[in-house]
Amino acid sequence: MKRQRQDGWLNPLHPLRQISLNFGQFGQTRPFSTDAHYLHRIAGVTLPTQPKRSAQLYWVLSRALYAIRIIELKNIPTEKKSAAISLAAAAWTPFANTSHYVIEQQNSVILCAWDSHVITNAQALADVAPDDLLVIPETALREYVAPSATTDNQLMLSKGLDGMVATVLSNAGKTRHVEAEQWWHATPSIAEWQNFQRSLGIASDKRTESLAPQNASWRKSPIGYLHGQKTSTTTLRERWVLAIVTWLLLIPTLWLANEWWQLYQLKTNAIAKLTATERELDATLGARGQAISGLDRATKIAALFSAPDNLAVFSLVNNVFAQITQAGTLQLTDWELRGPQLKMSLLAPNGNGPSATIIVKAFEKAQTLRDVEVNVDGSRTTITLKIVPTLAATATSTPPLGKAATEAANRVGK
């Protein structure tokens, strides 16, 4: 997996970076110190004399313990560079058990290779756990700065942990890109230096004296990544900032999660109550509809079958006829009561009965009688009327006839 890292992802955040720089011991910008890390040289391993417990420990390899190859990627698309680096690493295995370290440049990569068994055995002798250390080649910690920028490519000879390192630096910016590199056990002779230049196609200088090595400063943090390793190379300050930001964001996140859960519970309870209320309402409306339907049917049945009592209706009719002066001249011949409809026939024996107008007015005065029709045909009078249902109950509940009403009924019936 590709993990490109130069100066850290906090650098663009200038305000936060300034705050972090002043944030106690974690914000201090510490230079790289060889006394705080393991240094693996030809002569052996130098243990850290001033280890920093809160910092990442490095297992720094001397340049003498690994080989270098520079691979050009100028004509390879960006999305295919990672695959090209993997293919180059797989094709170049100068040791039986080779580990690779990748240092990316603008148009090329520096591929470092070493024998992983040698490193493992050295760590075992130093009594350290490999998981606690990050193996870094010396090249990943060196910062080569050419003294001037007068030519396109400049040669630089610097002293390493072991021996001398000659580098060809490109003239592009303050920090040069490494175009080529050569290592010697000691300071190269004039002939070796000139042969190195000729092998690169560079015009050799005509020196007659030994070269004076220059200083190559240490970087504050290594660049590049161990090929195939997924371990993060973030700095300690960045890890602390990540931890603090994570905890600060965790509090409102938990609060929002709790609020969301309570809102979800309230919504769920409200939906359940609404569903139960709808069910109860449906049951109530269904019962109301059934009750209304039953009442309507009962009302129709009551109106159909609860006919008024004949004797009570006859008493009401007798009371009406009692108001007519000629009542004694009429004789009841027919009486037919069907439900609320009443039809009767009267006969005037002497042919001199009351007029139809008088009979209608008399019957209309009664509150229980409606739609009175009177037909006078000579001495015969036919009367039809309707008994209102509400009044029919009153007529039904009329008390039994007294002595006077019985005598009046007998008189009408004569």
Residue pairs with C-beta under 8 A, 6 or more apart in sequence:
1 228
1 230
2 82
2 85
2 225
3 225
3 232
3 233
4 104
4 225
5 223
5 224
5 225
5 233
5 234
6 223
7 221
8 221
8 234
8 235
8 237
8 238
9 234
9 238
10 16
10 17
10 20
10 237
10 238
10 241
11 17
16 241
19 27
20 26
20 27
20 237
20 241
21 27
21 28
21 29
25 54
26 54
26 236
26 237
26 240
27 237
29 220
30 52
30 55
30 220
31 218
31 220
32 141
32 218
32 219
32 220
32 221
33 50
34 46
34 60
34 218
35 48
35 49
35 50
36 48
36 50
36 51
36 52
36 55
36 57
37 48
37 51
37 57
37 58
37 59
37 60
38 45
38 46
38 47
38 48
38 57
38 58
38 59
38 60
38 126
38 128
38 133
39 45
39 46
39 60
39 62
39 161
40 46
40 59
40 60
40 61
40 62
40 65
40 119
40 122
41 62
41 64
41 65
41 161
41 162
42 62
42 64
42 65
42 162
44 122
45 122
45 125
45 126
47 126
48 57
51 57
54 236
55 236
56 134
56 235
56 236
57 132
57 133
57 134
58 133
58 134
58 135
58 136
58 141
58 222
59 119
59 123
59 128
59 133
59 134
59 135
59 136
60 136
60 137
60 138
60 141
60 161
61 114
61 119
61 135
61 136
61 137
61 138
62 138
62 160
62 161
62 162
63 137
63 138
63 139
63 160
63 161
63 162
63 163
63 165
63 183
64 160
64 161
64 162
64 163
64 183
64 185
65 114
65 118
66 101
66 112
66 113
66 114
66 137
67 94
67 112
67 113
67 114
68 110
68 111
68 112
68 113
68 139
68 181
68 183
69 88
69 92
69 110
69 111
69 113
70 108
70 109
70 110
70 111
70 178
70 179
70 180
70 181
71 84
71 85
71 88
71 108
71 109
71 111
72 107
72 108
73 81
73 84
73 85
73 107
73 108
73 109
74 107
74 108
76 84
85 102
85 109
85 111
85 227
86 227
88 109
88 111
89 100
89 102
89 111
89 113
89 227
92 98
92 100
92 111
92 113
93 113
94 113
95 113
95 114
95 115
95 116
96 115
96 117
97 115
97 116
97 117
98 113
98 114
98 115
98 116
99 113
99 114
99 115
99 116
99 119
99 135
99 226
99 227
100 111
100 112
100 113
100 226
100 227
100 228
101 111
101 112
101 113
101 135
101 136
101 137
101 140
101 224
101 225
101 226
101 227
102 109
102 110
102 111
102 112
102 224
102 225
102 226
102 227
103 109
103 110
103 111
103 112
103 139
103 140
103 223
103 224
104 223
104 224
105 177
105 178
106 172
106 177
107 177
108 177
110 139
110 178
110 181
110 224
112 137
112 139
112 140
114 137
119 135
120 130
123 129
123 130
123 133
134 222
134 226
134 231
134 233
135 226
136 222
138 160
138 161
139 178
139 181
140 219
140 222
140 223
140 224
141 218
141 219
141 222
142 158
142 160
142 165
142 216
142 217
142 218
142 219
143 175
143 216
143 217
143 218
143 219
144 156
144 158
144 167
144 169
144 175
144 176
144 178
144 216
145 174
145 175
145 176
145 216
145 217
146 154
146 156
146 169
146 171
146 176
147 154
147 214
148 154
149 171
151 171
152 170
152 171
153 168
153 169
153 170
153 171
153 179
153 202
154 168
154 169
154 171
154 176
155 166
155 167
155 168
155 169
155 197
155 202
156 166
156 167
156 168
156 169
156 214
156 216
157 164
157 165
157 166
157 187
157 188
157 193
157 211
157 212
157 213
157 214
158 164
158 165
158 167
158 213
158 214
158 215
158 216
159 165
159 213
159 215
159 216
160 183
160 216
162 185
163 183
163 184
163 185
163 186
164 183
164 184
164 185
164 186
164 187
164 188
164 213
165 181
165 182
165 183
165 216
166 181
166 182
166 183
166 184
166 188
166 193
166 196
167 178
167 179
167 180
167 181
167 182
168 178
168 179
168 180
168 181
168 200
168 202
169 176
169 177
169 178
169 179
170 176
170 177
170 178
170 179
180 200
182 196
184 192
187 210
187 211
187 213
188 196
188 211
189 210
190 207
190 208
190 209
190 210
190 211
193 204
193 207
193 211
194 204
194 205
194 207
197 203
197 204
197 205
198 204
221 233
221 235
222 233
225 233
234 242
302 389
303 340
303 389
304 339
306 389
306 392
306 393
306 396
307 337
307 338
307 339
307 340
307 392
308 337
308 340
308 387
308 392
308 393
308 395
308 396
309 395
309 396
309 398
310 335
310 337
311 400
311 401
312 395
312 396
312 397
312 398
313 337
313 342
313 387
313 395
314 335
314 409
315 398
315 401
315 405
315 409
316 366
316 368
316 369
316 395
316 398
317 342
317 344
318 405
318 408
318 409
318 412
319 366
319 405
320 362
320 363
320 365
320 366
320 369
321 327
321 330
321 362
321 408
321 412
322 408
323 362
323 365
324 354
324 358
324 359
324 362
325 354
326 352
326 353
326 354
327 354
327 411
327 412
328 411
329 348
329 349
329 350
329 352
329 353
329 354
330 346
330 347
330 348
330 353
330 354
330 381
330 412
331 346
331 347
331 348
331 349
331 412
331 413
331 414
332 344
332 345
332 346
332 347
332 412
332 413
333 345
333 346
333 347
333 380
334 343
334 344
334 345
335 344
336 342
336 343
336 344
337 343
340 386
340 387
340 388
340 389
340 392
341 384
341 385
341 386
341 387
342 384
342 385
342 386
342 387
343 382
343 383
343 384
344 382
344 383
345 380
345 381
345 382
345 383
346 353
346 380
346 381
346 382
346 383
347 379
347 380
347 381
348 379
348 380
348 381
349 379
351 378
351 379
353 376
353 379
353 381
354 381
355 376
356 374
356 375
356 376
356 381
359 372
359 374
359 381
359 383
360 372
360 374
363 369
363 372
363 383
363 385
364 372
367 391
368 387
368 388
368 391
368 392
368 394
368 395
369 385
369 386
369 387
369 388
369 391
370 385
370 386
370 387
370 388
371 384
371 385
371 386
372 383
372 384
372 385
373 383
373 384
373 385
374 381
374 382
374 383
375 381
375 382
375 383
387 395
401 409
